[in-house]
Amino acid sequence: PLPSSKMLPVGALPRRRGRAQGLVPAAVALALGACLLLVVLSTSTTPSADPNMLGSAAATISSRSRAALMGPRVGPSRDRIAAPPRQMRVNASPVSFENIDYRTFGSSYDGYRSILKKVKGLYGDSLKEFLDEGYILVDVRPDYERERIAPVGSKHIPLIKEREEMDLGSFARRWSNSVYAGHSRDLMRNDNFVADVQADYPADTKLIMVCGEGLRSLLAVDSLQNAGYTNSLWLAGGLQRVEKDIENEGTKTDRGYARAGLDGGEIAAGIFDKITSIKWWEALSGDKKN
């Protein structure tokens, strides 16, 4: 017969129960370890398995853990839309006419090609940029033309003046001008033009010389640049090319700058415009080609 529990030493049964309870977790751990070993062995024997797979997996887990803790990395992305470039303001820059065909501005420039190659200037489409940069318009036309139409805010320093005295020579010039030039006036060049400019502006002033068709202002720029006015520019082609883009004032603004110097009326002005607009060099070149 089994001995009575009363005859067993104190604490014998609890110790026996404790050993049984400790064996259960150990058996479970051994079973899980065996399963994990089988999984690893089966993976390593797979033909397509990568020898570094375990290390790659560990690195992947490590990177994911880092991303979870620190958030996504900040850096270039293919899906990121680039910010538009900052719009920079470009300063007005004078241009050279050295390689420009003089006939672009008209056949009357034939005798002034050497001057055209020396001066600096601008085209009408950039006039506003130069005015925003602080350039001043200087109108070099005679008084009677400016009275008819002139740019608002411009300065008047004439390169061409009207001779006041009347003599036989003056009468002959007035008559010839009425026939060939469309006006009955005796005009002369202002020999004090540079001095008149110097009286109002220092040599470093930004000036734009303007006239109706551009020829007289071309001569004005040449005179000023020879006198040290390196910032004096020529408006290519004259005010007639920008009259719709600027604000004008005068007694006959409807005539425009191309006809402001004419006294022969609209019929003579129309004939004058047609004669001066003939591109004879193109006609000659066309005949040679044919």
URRA-V436113 format. One record per residue. N is the residue number from 1. RES is the residue in one small letter. SS is DSSP state (@ for helix, = for strand, . for the rest). PHI is phi in radians with two decimals (999 if undefined). D_FIRST is the distance of its C-alpha to the first C-alpha in whole Angstrom. Layout:
N_RES_SS_PHI_D_FIRST, N_RES_SS_PHI_D_FIRST
//
This chain:
1_p_._999_0, 2_l_._-1.18_4, 3_p_._-1.21_6, 4_s_._-1.19_9, 5_s_@_-1.13_12, 6_k_@_-1.27_14, 7_m_@_-1.52_13, 8_l_._-1.31_14, 9_p_._-1.13_17, 10_v_._-1.12_20, 11_g_._1.53_21, 12_a_@_-1.21_18, 13_l_@_-1.15_18, 14_p_@_-1.04_21, 15_r_@_-1.15_22, 16_r_@_-1.14_20, 17_r_@_-1.13_22, 18_g_@_-1.14_25, 19_r_@_-1.10_25, 20_a_@_-1.12_24, 21_q_@_-1.18_27, 22_g_@_-1.32_29, 23_l_@_-1.27_29, 24_v_@_-1.15_30, 25_p_@_-1.10_34, 26_a_@_-1.13_34, 27_a_@_-1.14_34, 28_v_@_-1.12_36, 29_a_@_-1.14_39, 30_l_@_-1.12_38, 31_a_@_-1.14_39, 32_l_@_-1.14_42, 33_g_@_-1.13_43, 34_a_@_-1.11_43, 35_c_@_-1.10_45, 36_l_@_-1.12_48, 37_l_@_-1.10_48, 38_l_@_-1.09_48, 39_v_@_-1.11_51, 40_v_@_-1.14_53, 41_l_@_-1.13_53, 42_s_@_-1.17_54, 43_t_@_-1.22_57, 44_s_@_-1.23_58, 45_t_._-1.58_58, 46_t_._-1.23_61, 47_p_._-1.01_64, 48_s_._-1.53_66, 49_a_._-1.26_64, 50_d_._-1.59_65, 51_p_._-1.02_64, 52_n_._-1.69_65, 53_m_@_-1.07_63, 54_l_@_-1.10_60, 55_g_@_-1.13_63, 56_s_@_-1.13_65, 57_a_@_-1.10_62, 58_a_@_-1.08_61, 59_a_@_-1.13_65, 60_t_@_-1.11_65, 61_i_@_-1.08_62, 62_s_@_-1.10_64, 63_s_@_-1.17_67, 64_r_@_-1.16_66, 65_s_@_-1.11_64, 66_r_@_-1.11_67, 67_a_@_-1.14_69, 68_a_@_-1.15_67, 69_l_@_-1.43_67, 70_m_@_-1.79_71, 71_g_._1.54_72, 72_p_._-1.17_75, 73_r_._-1.21_77, 74_v_._-1.73_80, 75_g_._-3.05_83, 76_p_._-1.13_85, 77_s_._-2.39_84, 78_r_._-1.20_86, 79_d_._-1.52_86, 80_r_._-1.35_87, 81_i_._-1.50_91, 82_a_._-1.16_93, 83_a_._-1.22_95, 84_p_._-1.10_99, 85_p_._-1.10_101, 86_r_._-1.24_103, 87_q_._-1.35_106, 88_m_._-1.73_109, 89_r_._-1.38_112, 90_v_._-1.64_115, 91_n_._-1.22_118, 92_a_._-1.13_121, 93_s_._-2.19_122, 94_p_._-1.11_126, 95_v_=_-2.03_127, 96_s_=_-1.82_129, 97_f_._-1.95_132, 98_e_._-1.08_133, 99_n_._-1.82_132, 100_i_._-1.61_133, 101_d_._-1.16_136, 102_y_@_-1.03_138, 103_r_@_-1.20_139, 104_t_@_-1.07_136, 105_f_._-1.70_138, 106_g_._2.36_141, 107_s_@_-1.18_144, 108_s_@_-1.20_146, 109_y_@_-1.47_143, 110_d_@_-1.00_145, 111_g_@_-1.46_147, 112_y_@_-2.20_144, 113_r_@_-1.14_141, 114_s_@_-1.13_142, 115_i_@_-1.23_141, 116_l_@_-1.05_138, 117_k_@_-1.33_136, 118_k_@_-1.62_136, 119_v_._-1.40_135, 120_k_=_-1.91_132, 121_g_=_-2.91_131, 122_l_=_-2.66_129, 123_y_._-1.71_129, 124_g_@_-1.08_129, 125_d_@_-1.24_125, 126_s_@_-1.94_124, 127_l_@_-1.06_127, 128_k_@_-1.08_124, 129_e_@_-1.08_122, 130_f_@_-1.20_125, 131_l_@_-1.14_126, 132_d_@_-1.15_122, 133_e_._-1.44_123, 134_g_._1.78_126, 135_y_._-1.27_129, 136_i_=_-2.00_132, 137_l_=_-1.40_134, 138_v_=_-2.08_138, 139_d_=_-1.51_140, 140_v_._-1.79_143, 141_r_._-1.34_145, 142_p_._-1.18_149, 143_d_@_-1.02_149, 144_y_@_-1.16_150, 145_e_@_-1.22_147, 146_r_@_-1.15_145, 147_e_@_-1.12_146, 148_r_@_-1.38_146, 149_i_._-2.78_142, 150_a_=_-2.73_140, 151_p_=_-1.20_136, 152_v_._-1.13_135, 153_g_._1.52_134, 154_s_._-1.44_136, 155_k_=_-1.70_139, 156_h_=_-1.88_142, 157_i_._-2.32_144, 158_p_._-1.25_146, 159_l_._-1.50_147, 160_i_=_-2.02_150, 161_k_=_-2.13_153, 162_e_=_-1.67_155, 163_r_._-1.24_159, 164_e_._-1.50_161, 165_e_._-1.21_164, 166_m_._-2.04_167, 167_d_._-2.48_169, 168_l_@_-1.12_170, 169_g_@_-1.13_167, 170_s_@_-1.13_165, 171_f_@_-1.09_166, 172_a_@_-1.11_166, 173_r_@_-1.19_162, 174_r_@_-1.10_162, 175_w_@_-1.15_163, 176_s_@_-1.17_162, 177_n_@_-1.18_158, 178_s_@_-1.16_159, 179_v_@_-1.45_160, 180_y_@_-1.79_157, 181_a_._-1.84_154, 182_g_._1.49_154, 183_h_._-2.51_155, 184_s_._-1.83_159, 185_r_._-2.36_158, 186_d_._-1.77_159, 187_l_=_-1.76_156, 188_m_=_-2.50_155, 189_r_=_-1.43_152, 190_n_._-1.42_151, 191_d_._-1.21_152, 192_n_._-1.76_150, 193_f_@_-1.03_147, 194_v_@_-1.07_145, 195_a_@_-1.11_146, 196_d_@_-1.14_146, 197_v_@_-1.19_142, 198_q_@_-1.08_142, 199_a_@_-1.21_143, 200_d_@_-1.89_140, 201_y_._-2.38_137, 202_p_._-1.26_136, 203_a_._-1.20_136, 204_d_._-1.65_132, 205_t_._-1.24_132, 206_k_._-1.47_130, 207_l_=_-2.17_133, 208_i_=_-2.14_133, 209_m_=_-1.45_137, 210_v_=_-2.36_138, 211_c_._-2.63_141, 212_g_._-1.21_141, 213_e_._-1.92_141, 214_g_._1.84_140, 215_l_@_-1.29_143, 216_r_@_-1.19_144, 217_s_@_-1.20_141, 218_l_@_-1.11_140, 219_l_@_-1.14_143, 220_a_@_-1.14_142, 221_v_@_-1.10_139, 222_d_@_-1.05_141, 223_s_@_-1.14_143, 224_l_@_-1.24_140, 225_q_@_-1.16_138, 226_n_@_-1.18_141, 227_a_._-1.63_141, 228_g_._1.74_138, 229_y_._-1.49_136, 230_t_._-1.28_133, 231_n_._-1.71_131, 232_s_=_-1.52_134, 233_l_=_-2.16_133, 234_w_=_-1.92_134, 235_l_=_-1.44_133, 236_a_._-1.08_134, 237_g_._1.43_136, 238_g_._1.43_137, 239_l_@_-1.22_136, 240_q_@_-1.08_137, 241_r_@_-1.57_134, 242_v_._-2.26_132, 243_e_._-1.10_134, 244_k_._-1.47_132, 245_d_._-1.81_129, 246_i_._-2.18_131, 247_e_._-1.58_132, 248_n_=_-2.06_136, 249_e_=_-2.50_139, 250_g_._2.59_143, 251_t_._-1.48_146, 252_k_._-2.45_145, 253_t_@_-1.16_141, 254_d_@_-1.18_142, 255_r_@_-1.23_144, 256_g_._1.42_141, 257_y_._-1.32_141, 258_a_._-1.19_143, 259_r_._-1.96_146, 260_a_._-1.13_146, 261_g_._-1.57_149, 262_l_._-1.67_151, 263_d_._-1.97_154, 264_g_._-1.50_155, 265_g_@_1.56_153, 266_e_@_-1.21_150, 267_i_@_-1.15_152, 268_a_@_-1.11_153, 269_a_@_-1.13_149, 270_g_@_-1.11_148, 271_i_@_-1.12_151, 272_f_@_-1.08_150, 273_d_@_-1.11_146, 274_k_@_-1.17_146, 275_i_@_-1.17_149, 276_t_@_-1.31_146, 277_s_._-1.58_143, 278_i_._-1.22_144, 279_k_._-1.67_142, 280_w_@_-1.12_145, 281_w_@_-1.17_143, 282_e_@_-1.23_141, 283_a_@_-1.11_144, 284_l_@_-1.15_145, 285_s_@_-1.15_142, 286_g_@_-1.16_142, 287_d_@_-1.15_145, 288_k_@_-1.17_144, 289_k_@_-1.18_141, 290_n_._-1.35_143
//
